[in-house]
Amino acid sequence: MQQTEQTLVEQLHITEAEIEFRKSLFSLSDSDIEALTQCKRLIEDNIDELVESFYKMQTDIAEIALLIGDSDTLMRLRNAQKQYVLDLFNGNVDLEYINNRLRIGLVHKRIGVEPKLYLSAVHSLKFLIIEMLTKTINDTKQLRAVTVALDKLVLFDVNLVFDTYIRSLVSEIKSAKLKAELYAQNMENMVKDRTRQLEELSQTDPLTSLLNVRHLDEIANRLFKTAQRRQEFVCAIYLDIDNFKLINDTLGHQAGDDTLCLVANTILANTRVEDYCFRYGGDEFLLLLPACNHQQAEADFMLRILKHIEEQTNTKVRLSYGIAETGPEQFCSTKELIQAADRQMYKMKRSAKSD
């Protein structure tokens, strides 16, 4: 059940047994309640004057006058205070009585009444009531009994008021803690995201969005270990853009950048998620392909890349490439694999020039 569907008595789990226990804590007996009840008519006859005097004292305190604010609020408070005083002498300390006292604490906390102001007001009210009773009750024994009973019941009420006052403070602290934890979690997530972005930036070539060579050795070593464990081939493709300097010199550096991006995008579009694609140098690219041999690299990757570039550009962008494989039983080093692919690439380039 939601909190808004429960009374304050239900939220604090206050039962009839709990009420009796609290009454015993303050020695509030049936004879005390009876002593208060005997003065009910006397209080009713003087209630207006009593409440008027009380609020005259309260509004003389600047902090309280500021909290009250206007005449309409003061009128509502006067009516509520009349009912509060009458309830003190009504003789019914039941669940409804308890719930009303709990609400007083909650309301005082919500409108910002500090405990010192509340306790001061209670002291003033009790003083006015006792002053009025002293003037009107001639029986010393009865006056003594009702004064003692009033002290007990007021303390009983104050205890209830502070139950909800403190509970409200605890709720605010919990809410603030939760907000702080959420804020800290959000900041932690932002730091993680930013760290991930920085890591990606440190590994990525800003022009082509391919991997740069800064982490090549680390990636290759991890790839080779996996391939050795699985007994799989690893293949390297080394690509170079033919006559790239001529493109820069005749068409400008923007055309050169566009050509690099064209080749990079084509590589990304024709490789797998598990493949590693690097911008290896100015116009050179390196592909490390796990679980792929020389024949597969040629047929499944290079032919598609070459065809894709031919379809995407009107200018004649030509690539030279070399392919080398290692594994699955014996593995060369990363450097040796790249050098072998590089040699094949230059072999193709020389062959093209001789033609």
PEZI-V558812 format. One record per backbone hydrogen bond with DSSP energy under -1.0 kcal/mol. CO is the residue of the C=O (numbers start at 1). NH is the residue of the N-H. Records with the same first field share a line. If there is no record, write none. Layout:
BEGIN
CO->NH  NH
END
This chain:
BEGIN
2->5
3->6
7->11
8->12
9->14
15->19
16->20
17->21
18->22
19->23
20->24
21->25
22->26
23->28
24->27
27->29
29->33
30->34
31->35
32->36
33->37
34->38
36->39
37->40
39->43
40->44
41->45
46->50
47->51
48->52
49->53
50->54
51->55
52->56
53->57
54->58
55->59
58->61
61->65
62->66
63->67
64->68
65->69
68->70
70->74
71->75
72->76
73->77
74->78
75->79
76->80
77->81
78->82
79->83
80->84
81->85
82->86
83->87
84->88
87->90
92->94
94->98
95->99
96->100
97->101
98->102
99->103
100->104
101->105
102->106
103->107
104->108
105->109
106->110
107->111
108->113
114->118
115->119
116->120
117->121
118->122
119->123
120->124
121->125
122->126
123->127
124->128
125->129
126->130
127->131
128->132
129->133
130->134
131->135
132->136
133->137
139->143
140->144
141->145
142->146
143->147
144->148
145->149
146->150
147->151
148->152
149->153
150->154
151->155
152->156
153->157
154->158
155->159
156->160
157->161
158->162
159->163
160->164
161->165
162->166
163->167
164->168
165->169
166->170
167->171
168->172
169->173
170->174
171->175
172->176
173->177
174->178
175->179
176->180
177->181
178->182
179->183
180->184
181->185
182->186
183->187
184->188
185->189
186->190
187->191
188->192
189->193
190->194
191->195
192->196
193->197
194->198
195->199
196->200
197->201
198->202
199->203
203->212
205->209
210->205
211->279
213->216
215->219
216->220
217->221
218->222
219->223
220->224
221->225
222->226
223->227
224->228
225->229
226->230
227->232
233->291
234->326
235->289
236->324
237->287
238->322
239->285
240->320
241->244
243->247
244->248
245->249
246->250
247->251
248->252
252->256
253->257
254->258
255->259
256->260
257->261
258->262
259->263
260->264
261->265
262->266
263->267
264->268
265->269
266->270
272->275
276->288
277->211
278->286
283->241
284->280  281
285->239
286->278
287->237
288->276
289->235
293->297
294->298
295->299
296->300
297->302
298->303
301->305
302->306
303->307
304->308
305->309
306->310
307->311
308->312
309->313
315->317
318->242
320->240
322->238
324->236
326->234
330->327
333->337
334->338
335->339
336->340
337->341
338->342
339->343
340->344
341->345
342->346
343->347
344->348
345->349
346->350
347->351
348->352
349->353
350->354
351->355
END
